[in-house]
Amino acid sequence: MLRSKLARTAAVAFVLAALVAAAPAQGRELLTVEFFSPAVDRTMKYNILLPDDYQTSTDRYPVLYLLHGLTQNYTAWGLANGAPFYAGLYDDLIVVMPDAGNSWYVNWAENEDGQTNDWEDHVVRDVVGHVDWNFRTIARREGRAMTGLSMGGFGAITMGLRNPDLFISIGSTSGALEYGRQAAARMRGELEPRPRRTPTAEQLARRRQPNPLIGIDGFSSQVERSPRGRMFTNPEQADAYDPFTLIKQVPREDLPHIYLDCGTEDRLIAGAQELAAYMAQENIPFNYMQMPGAHNAAYWIEAIGHIMGVQYEVMQRAIGQRPFGRARR
């Protein structure tokens, strides 16, 4: 039954991807929530999709968290990548889309200019806590899953492995899974440092231009959304955010379910393939998919259908409901 369910979800994703791109407003209504996050000492926002019957029911619902990529924001999944459409296929699922700027979802080792940049804590403590406090969620591990794209894929896998008690399933689509490992290798002198790029006056002007879609005071331009300080000050700190290291440290019985996918034309596919190969060798349960596509919204619109189907199923089984919950046929 699971195989047929996932195959059906995959077929829906492929067939309807064009419709989502043509009419992104279809599906559930996006709601924007503003709240204060102590971990970053600022007012932040997230988008949320609630079940159609949320206001008339007393049910509690599982939550899927979708993390954005570098230079993106909390509106990315809802406005460009089809989340409202696919969420509409499940009438007992809450979808939350947080914002973490250009932080890489890391608690930064050093901060400058009076900033507080504990972005991992912002997501796993402040966002999750605010959602659980203000909405009728299944507020335990079995009722939470998290996936991200690109930088967000790195963040979801890393934060999930660092906090395995919070999420039953973690996932990455087109994830930059080697980011932490490469940062550690550069600090150890095993890789060449990244070349410094000086932006032109025109590029800097664009980075300073606020994005009206974000609408967060002091956090709407790319300059404002890029933390000032140092993410890691030594290689051990980078190791602590390396999925390839973390997965070996989490006790096998505590590992969340892991989902990976990537486009075959995406340069980041090597990291996904390597992590999948390690899990296969170690007999760790996981789901892996690769299909034609590059590092762009066209790929993510197709991928979200697979992601949501798999992680929804994992949560439903974990919370002990009937195999396929109340997903719409």
Secondary structure as UniProt FT lines:
FT   HELIX           2..22
FT   TURN            24..25
FT   STRAND          31..37
FT   TURN            38..41
FT   STRAND          42..49
FT   TURN            52..53
FT   HELIX           54..56
FT   STRAND          63..67
FT   TURN            70..71
FT   TURN            74..75
FT   HELIX           76..79
FT   HELIX           83..87
FT   TURN            88..89
FT   TURN            91..92
FT   STRAND          94..97
FT   TURN            101..102
FT   TURN            104..105
FT   STRAND          110..111
FT   TURN            113..114
FT   HELIX           119..121
FT   HELIX           122..127
FT   HELIX           128..134
FT   HELIX           141..143
FT   STRAND          144..149
FT   HELIX           151..162
FT   TURN            164..166
FT   STRAND          169..173
FT   TURN            177..178
FT   HELIX           179..187
FT   TURN            188..189
FT   HELIX           201..207
FT   TURN            212..214
FT   TURN            217..218
FT   HELIX           222..225
FT   STRAND          229..230
FT   HELIX           235..239
FT   TURN            240..241
FT   HELIX           243..249
FT   HELIX           252..254
FT   STRAND          257..263
FT   TURN            264..265
FT   TURN            267..268
FT   HELIX           269..281
FT   TURN            282..283
FT   STRAND          286..291
FT   HELIX           297..318
FT   TURN            319..320
FT   TURN            323..326
//
